[in-house]
Amino acid sequence: MSRLTVTVSFLALFLSLATVSGDVIRLPSQASKFFRPTENDGDDDASAGTKWAVLVAGSSGYWNYRHQADVC
């Protein structure tokens, strides 16, 4: 793909995500709040659970696998 196509696609994706930022599930512990909202949604201090993160790593090929292992 051309650089312009990638840039326009990324910009469109970013702008579409920015407009719906209030409806995004950020953690698995928030999934129940998203699908079944309760009356006391403002009380986030009482909730505790596992914090999750997504690691995204890229590589230009098989020979670059050591750099991805260093990230973890």
SVG drawing of the C-alpha trace seen along z (x, -y; Angstrom):
<svg xmlns="http://www.w3.org/2000/svg" viewBox="-30 -12 48 29">
<polyline fill="none" stroke="black" stroke-width="0.4" points="0.0,0.0 1.1,-3.5 2.1,-5.7 -0.8,-8.1 -3.4,-5.2 -1.9,-4.0 -1.9,-7.5 -5.5,-8.2 -6.7,-4.8 -4.9,-5.4 -6.4,-8.9 -9.9,-7.6 -9.5,-4.8 -8.2,-7.3 -11.0,-9.8 -13.7,-7.1 -12.3,-5.7 -12.1,-9.2 -15.8,-9.8 -16.9,-6.7 -14.4,-6.8 -17.1,-6.6 -18.4,-3.2 -15.1,-1.3 -14.5,1.5 -11.1,0.8 -10.7,3.8 -12.4,7.1 -13.7,6.0 -15.6,3.2 -17.4,5.6 -20.3,6.3 -20.7,2.5 -20.8,2.0 -23.4,4.7 -25.4,4.5 -25.1,1.0 -26.1,0.6 -27.4,-2.3 -24.0,-3.1 -21.7,-3.1 -19.7,-6.1 -18.3,-3.9 -15.1,-2.6 -13.1,-2.4 -14.9,0.7 -14.0,2.7 -10.8,4.8 -9.5,7.3 -6.8,8.3 -5.4,5.5 -4.8,6.6 -2.7,5.1 -2.1,5.8 1.5,5.9 1.8,5.2 5.2,5.9 6.1,5.9 8.9,7.6 10.3,7.3 10.8,11.1 11.9,14.2 15.4,13.0 14.2,10.2 12.6,12.5 15.1,11.7 14.0,8.1 10.4,9.1 11.6,11.4 13.4,8.5 10.1,6.5 8.5,9.2"/>
</svg>
